[in-house]
Amino acid sequence: MSAPIKIVLAKPGLDGHDQGAKVVARALMDAGMEVIYTGLRQTPEAVARIAQDEDADVIALSSMAGSHLPFCERLKPLLEQAGLGERLWVIGGNLPRQDHARLRELGFKGIFPSSSRLADIVQFVREQAK
Amino acid sequence: VKTVVNESGIEIRPRYTREDVEASGGFGFIGEPGGYPFVRGIHPLMYRHRPYTMRQYTGFGNPADTNRRFKFLIENGQTGLNVAFDLPTQCGLDSDDPLAAGEVGRVGMAVDTLADFEAAFDGIDLDAITVSLTVNGAAPQLIAMYLAMAEKRGYDVARLRGTAQNDILKEFIGRGTWIYPVAPSVKLVGDTIEYCARHAPKYSPVSVCGYHIRESGANPAQEMAYAFSIAKAYADEAIARGLGIDEFAGRLSFNFNVFGNLFEQVAKFRAGRGLWAKIVKEHYGAKRPESAWLRMIAGGGGGGLTHEQPELNIVRGAYYALIAALSGAQTMALCCYDEAYTIPTEYAQRISLRTMQLLVEETGLADTVDPLGGSWYVETLTNEMRKKMEQTMAEVDAEGGIVKLVAEGAIQARVSAQAYRMQRAIESGEFRKVGVNCYRSDKEEEHEVALHPYDEEDARRQVRGLEDIRAKRNGNDVQNAVSKISAAATANANVMPAIVEAVKAYATVGEITHALAGVYGRYREPVRF
């Protein structure tokens, strides 16, 4: 049996809305994955460092307060420098449709706006990780 | 007949009779409107005397932008203001702090110094409209700025009304704008209560929030029970300073949520009013009737609104306003239909405001106090909800008290497990949500929601303004005042007098946070599942 998929799930920036992140963390754990939930107030540097230390298969962000683009723009080079450029990057939360193309361009393969279903998130991660 | 159990875990019968009321505890704990235990309302005439205050949550960009929106709402008949601050302000950071990058003015108004309060309330009569500040971690600074701004404009602080949210314990459960560890955070709430009781006795320094605990996954009975446990923690803190319960309890207020089953919600508020009155009178021995009043803003309802078919949220908002009115709320606010997408636009704000106005003007809801009182169903449910709340509060006490449970992350883990179960129940279709798991539409893209634009130039202007103030103010005065804050914190004295002096010298939000964190340290979040 292969090791479970390992996910670092982070709350970027100052956004304090963590209900969704914790719900998604539980769904991923229930699906047999290993989830390292960072808690609130993570800087791009902290997310990259934790993901590197944990050798995460998946780097996941949950953003509800609108600062996803500036955050992801700073995170992208840091993840690449940490040698995590080929890992799966996903993001969920309050993500207006007009920003999806830019998020994809920045390297986020999975984009899960509010109202995404847990089953779809779990399935996507299972299929795309590693 | 299919079994129905409400979210609080009470089984609902298909019909109710007088016998059900008797079996649930009878009609003994209701009283008359304006009389203990205030189940029917805290005033004898309620809305017949004065309709609820309408207070939409508003703020974005810089203080000048927010001032314009305030005036728009006042011109449209809004009767209270509720200020939204951006996340750097709420977390005690200046607009030029590296951690504030990309967040200045985004989800609320940016504040760095007293000058921002002066600009935000320019031309607004603070006697004619009451102002609520939605701030928690940085509440000491922002309360000080509000009082200093009012004093500078010639208002008598001893007569000034207003509210600060300033409920830090719930921030650790949901919402997340904490700064310092749990114990000094509670100490700071005590400082503000004590300072206001002595210097601004009409000002409400705390609005205890069940609201966000509910949003984080609590059921309606837990929402009230946890809020009352938190309110007791603050009351104990104030009493430990030598204040009498009657010196501050009348200025405590509450903030609750309204989404969910209409009858469960109305019973929740009626039961909560009785339970809080009982706690204040019997547990704390209050003598003044006003001390036992559960004064509340009821509204919002964000957790019930949906991303799907957003215009249905206008309909939901109307039902939520109905719930708040049937429950005897003093103040009402509604989440706007577009809030799952964006900071509300002017258009959406006006729809919410008109919804609350329409209820007063067209439906007769302001004519009679507690119109559902005496319903066998509602009275039975009120008794049953009160028992659920009492039971939950007793469990909290048995487990070591709310402060300990919050510090350990135990309440957080409990409500987030419930949020997960609810999400699963929605996805399986067991808990019905229209437009989400039934009556879905394939044509949602026909109703694209207009997004509130974020203006980066506004953020840059805010930083330039801050630099300007730093250059103009008297640096020695600021340094002296800030070192007095550190000294007061070190001596475990009340820090509010020193903070008031500091904001008058145009010390920044971040400088004051830095001084306090130097003594108290910073919170580290316990992550538990």
Contacts between the chains, C-beta under 8 A, distances in Angstrom:
chain1	res1	chain2	res2	distance
A	13	B	87	7.3
A	13	B	102	7.0
A	13	B	103	6.0
A	14	B	87	3.7
A	14	B	88	6.5
A	14	B	90	7.7
A	14	B	91	5.2
A	14	B	93	7.7
A	14	B	99	6.9
A	14	B	100	7.6
A	14	B	103	5.4
A	14	B	177	7.9
A	15	B	87	6.7
A	15	B	176	7.6
A	16	B	87	7.6
A	16	B	171	7.3
A	16	B	174	7.8
A	16	B	175	5.0
A	16	B	176	2.3
A	16	B	177	5.4
A	17	B	175	7.5
A	17	B	176	7.1
A	18	B	174	7.5
A	18	B	176	6.2
A	18	B	416	8.0
A	19	B	174	6.7
A	19	B	215	6.6
A	19	B	216	5.1
A	19	B	217	6.4
A	19	B	416	6.8
A	19	B	419	5.3
A	22	B	416	4.2
A	22	B	419	7.0
A	22	B	420	7.4
A	22	B	529	7.6
A	23	B	416	7.1
A	23	B	419	5.4
A	23	B	420	4.9
A	23	B	423	5.1
A	25	B	529	7.0
A	26	B	416	7.5
A	26	B	417	7.3
A	26	B	420	4.4
A	26	B	529	6.6
A	27	B	420	7.1
A	27	B	423	7.9
A	29	B	529	7.1
A	37	B	527	5.5
A	37	B	529	7.6
A	38	B	527	7.8
A	39	B	525	4.1
A	39	B	527	4.9
A	40	B	176	4.9
A	40	B	525	6.0
A	41	B	91	7.7
A	41	B	99	8.0
A	41	B	176	7.9
A	41	B	525	8.0
A	43	B	99	7.0
A	65	B	87	6.2
A	65	B	103	7.3
A	65	B	106	6.6
A	65	B	107	5.1
A	66	B	106	5.1
A	66	B	107	6.3
A	66	B	343	7.9
A	66	B	454	6.6
A	67	B	102	4.4
A	67	B	103	5.1
A	67	B	106	6.1
A	69	B	102	7.9
A	70	B	101	6.7
A	70	B	102	3.3
A	71	B	102	6.4
A	94	B	340	7.3
A	94	B	341	7.2
A	96	B	341	6.7
A	96	B	342	7.5
A	96	B	451	5.9
A	98	B	451	7.6
A	113	B	307	7.4
A	114	B	307	4.5
A	114	B	340	5.7
A	115	B	306	7.1
A	115	B	307	3.7
A	115	B	308	5.7
A	115	B	340	7.8
A	115	B	436	7.3
A	117	B	427	5.6
A	118	B	423	6.4
A	118	B	424	7.2
A	118	B	427	6.1
A	119	B	427	6.7
